């Protein structure tokens, strides 16, 4: 099954007499030739959308027909097309498959949609401001100019504070960037394609402080976080640009748990960059430089930039004088120590991989700076992250 949406979206299809196109969906005239033409068109569209793996799945339906009908040239063309597609993504698997935004609708103008949440898929380069402007324009066509307001806060909404509470003619949109969410899935998603295809769960985060009214705390020890997990009533990519949120779950993370996630993300990002460099079948020096520049950017951001949520700052906050007052904190401290071991291992591997590139680029000074920063971080963490 290429996509679970095939059965979910059957109700959207209308194959009545008025919508038939040249007998394409007419059971009386639908032929094997029409069937092959439809599948080839799907392959073409998947290829244009950079969904090469999905094209391969469609070819699995076509190739048995070609073989049975002894269509040797069609078989050759199919394998040639797959060769070109997979060679392209083999060199660089990073593709522009889109971003996602959670959109909540509030106000009387929405009617039955008041309070309903959707996840929209937008093109990858669309900024949050662009998405807000586009959706406001769309809804103003129905509700009137100046009648659609963007609610800028991403947390839980107090409806009494919304503009629509005092004016029934106002429609309010709350738009938040959301990421695909894959935790607790039985089969790990390890490729760029698998993380972008048949996606049903999404997540967005809302930082908050229990000591002040603002979202961002003054210290890491007071930076709490809500993780909101949304499950939609279908799967992306879809023939629909938005899918309705069918289920919503919220998880509260303590400051140390939130920082564990930061370390995990840093480790995963470094590991992903290393994998990209190692697995890419590089055909030119230009592509080689592109991959290593990306890796170097991650290394510099982790080792050289001293920010509030950097590896050393987190360790200073939670490991120098650890708070073991509860079982939850003890578990989080153990997890943090394990995460530091993984981070150091990933950094060491990335530095080893970067040596050759930096020597070629005559950047020995930068290499020395990175190695020194890594050594300093390792020396600082060594007495703090010993595992029992």
N, C-alpha and C positions, 0 to 999 in steps of 0.2 A: 504494500500500500504506500503510494508516494506521499500522500498527505491525509490525515484524519479529516480534513475539511471537506473531502470529496463527498462523504456521507452527510456531514453536518450541513453543507450548503445545497443539498439536493432540493430543498424547499424553495431556494431562490431561483432555480431553473424553471423556465416557462417554455415548454416545447409545444405550445398550442399551434393550431394551424396558422395563426396570424404572425407567429414569430419564426416560422421555418425559413431557412435561407437556402435556396436552390436544393431543397431536399436533403440537406445535410443531416437533419435530425428527424426526418420522416422515416418511420420504420418500414414503410413500403418500398422506399428507394435507397435507403442507406446501404452502402456497399463496403467491401473490403478496401477499395481504393479510397473512399471517403475517410474510413477509419485511419488508414495510414497517413492521409493528408493531415488529419487532426493531430495525430501524434507527432508528426514532423513539425507542425506549427508550434506545438507545446515545447519541443526540443529547442526550436529557434528562440522562443520567448525566454525559456529558462537560461539559455546561453547568454542572451543579451542582458539578463538580470544577474549574471555571474553566479548562477546556481548550477554549476557544472555537474555536481553530484546528482542533482535531481534529473538533469538531462540523461545521465547514464542510466538511471532507473527507468526512464521512458524507453530508452533504446532496448532494454531487456524485454519490453513488449513487442518492439518492432523486429528485432533480429530473428526470432523464431519464424516469423512470417516470411522475411526475406530468404531464410534458409530453406523453408518449405517450398517457396516459389522459385528457388534457384536464382534470385536476383543478386548476382555476384557483385555488380557494380554498386548497388545500394549497400551491400555489406561492407565493401571497401570504403565507401564514402562515410558510413557510420563510424567505423573504426578510425578513419582519418580525422573525423571531426572530434571524436573523443580524445585522440592523441593530442590534438592541438589544444583542447580545453584543459586537459589535465597537465600538460606541459606548462601551460601558462600559469596555473595556480601552483604548480610544483615549484616554480621559481620564486613566487611571492604569493602566499596564501591570504594576504590581507586584502579584503574586498569591501567595497562601499555598499553594505547590505542594509543600511538604515539605522535610525534611532527611534526610540519609543518615548511617548509622553502620556502620563496619566492625566485625564481631563475630567474634572468633576463639575456638574451642572447644578446651579442653584437659582431659584426664582420662579415666580408664577408663569412667566412667558414660556418656560420649558414644558409646562403642563405635566403629563405623566412622567416626563424625564427629569423632573425636579428631584435633586438628590442622587441621581444616577451617575455612575462613574464609567468612563471608557478608557481604553488604551489605544492611542493613535500611533500608527507607524508613519514616520516622516523620513525624507531623504537624509542621508548621513550628514551632509554639510549644513542642514537647517539648524540655526541657532534657536534658543528658547524664545528670543525676541521675535524672530521670524515666524515661529509657530503661533505665538500669541497674536501677532498682527494678522496672520492669515485666518485664524479661527474667528477673531473678532469681526473681520470683514464678512465672513460667511454668515455668521449669526445675525449681523446687523441687517443683512438683506431680508431677513424674516421679521426681526423685532424692531428695526428702525435705527437710524443713525444716533449714536450716543447712548443707546440703551443696553450696551453690553460692556461690562466692567471686568477687568482682570483682578482677582484677589491674589496678592503677592505672597502671602504666607503659605508655607507648605504643610504646616501641621494640621491637627484636628480643627475643624471649623466650628466656631461659635456662631450659629445662625443669627443670633440676636444682633451681632456686630456687623453683619453683611449689609451692603447698601440696599439689597432687595427686601430687607426687613422693614424698611420705612417707605419703600416705593415699589409697589407691585409691578410697575412697568419695567423694572431693571432686571436684567439677566446677568448672573455672575458666573465666571469661569475660573476655576482654580487649576492651573497647569503646572505639572511637575515632571521633571526628567525621570524616567524609570529605566532600569536595567533588567535584562532577562535574568531569571533566578532558577538555578538548577540544583540547589541543595536537596539531599534526600532522594534523588532519582536513582533507580536501580542500575542504570547503565551510565557510566561517566561520559560526559561530553568533552572530548579532547581536541577536536578540530575546530577551526574557524567556522566551517559550514555547520557542523552539528550544534554549535552555540547560536546559530542564526536561523535554524530551520525547525519547523514544528515546535515553536515556542509558545507555551501557554501561561507560564508564571512570570511575574515581573515584581521588582522590588524598588522602593525608594526609601531614603533615609531622612530622618528629621532630628537634628541635634537639639538638645535642650539642657538647661541647667536647673538644678533644684535650689540653688542659692540666689539666683537672680532671674529677672523676667525675660532676659534676652536669650536667644537660641544658643549663642556661643559663650562658653564659660571662660573665666579668666585663667583657669588652670586645667590641666588634663584630668586631675583627680575629681573634678566636678563636671566633666563633659560627658553627659549621658546621651543616649541615642535611642530613637524608635526606629525599628525596621518594619515597614509596612509591606506585606506580601499580597499581591493581587493575582487572582486566577480568573482568566477571561473565558468566555463561552465559545471559544474556538482556538485556532492556532495560527500564528504568523509564520511565514507570509500567507496572506489571504486575499481573496478577491475583494474583500471589504477593507477599507482604509482604517476602520476602527472596529474594535471588538468590545462588547459590554463586559464589565467586571461582574463575575458571578459569585465570587467569594473573596473575602478580605480578612487578613490576619495581621495582628500587630504584636511585635516582640520588643520588650524593653531590655536594652543592654546597659549594664553598669559601665562606669568609666574604664575599668581595666578590661572588660570584655570588648568594649568598643576599640580600645587600643590593640588588643589581640587581632582584631579584624584588620586594622591598619597594617600591622606587620605581615599578616597573611597575604594581603593584597600586594604589598611591596615584594614579597618573596615570589608570589605567583607571576608578577609582571616581569621580574628579572629572569625567572625560569623560562617564561614564554619567549623573551627576546633571545635567550641562549638557544632555544630550540629552533627559532626562526633562522638564526645564523648557521647552525649546524646542518639543518635539513635542506636549506635552500640550494637548489642546483644552479649555482651562479654562472651566468654566461658572459658577463662583462664586468669590468672594474667598477663601472658606475653603479650596478646593482649591489656589488660587494660593499662599496662605500655607504650606500643607503642603509643597508642592514646594520653595519657597525656604528654608524652615526646614531641610529635609534638606540642601540645597546649602550653606547657611551652616554647618551642623554639620561638614561635610567640610572646608570652607575653614578654619574655626577650628582643627580638629584638625591640619591640615597646616601652617598658618602661625604659629599662636599658641602651641600646646603644644610646649614644648621637651623632647622625650623622647629616649631613647637611640637609637632607630631612626628619628628624624626626618630630613628631608632635609639639614639643616645638619650634624647630628652624623655622618651617613654620609659627607658630603663631607670633613669634617675628618679622619675616620679614614682614608680611602682616596685622596683627591685632593690633599691638601696636600703630603704626601710619598709619592707613589705608588710602589708596589712593582712594577717591571716585570721581575722576575727570570725569568719564564717566559712562553712564548707564550700559555698559558691565562690568566695574569694580564693580559697586554697586551690580549688580546681582551676580557676582562671590564672593564678600565678604559675601553676605547673604547665598549663597550656602556653603561657607566654614564654617560659624558659625553653620549651620545645620549639616554639616558633622562632626564637632567636637562633637556635642551632640550625634550623632549616635556612634562615636568612643568611647566616654566615657561610654556609655551604654553597648557596646559590651565588653569593657575592664572589667567593673564591673561584668558582667555576667561570663566572663571567669575566673576572680579571684575567684569568689564564687565557681565555679565548681572545681577549682584547689586546694582548701583548703584541702579537704579530701585526695586527692592523696599525697600532700606534707607532710601531717601529717603522712601518712602511710610510706612514704619514709624518714621520720625523717629529712625533709628539712625545718624546721621552720625558719631558718635564711634566706633562699631564699624567703620564703613566706613573711616575714617581710619586706625584701628589696623591693619586688614587690609592696606590699601594700603602703609602704612609697612613692615609686616613683609614684604610681597612685594618692595618696593624693596630692603630690606636683604638679603633672600635672593638677589635677582638680582645685586646689587653684589658679594656674597660669592662667588657662583658664576662670575661673568663671566670672571675670569682663569683659572679652574680647568677650564672645560669647553669651551675653544676646540677645534674640530674641525679636523683637518688636511685 
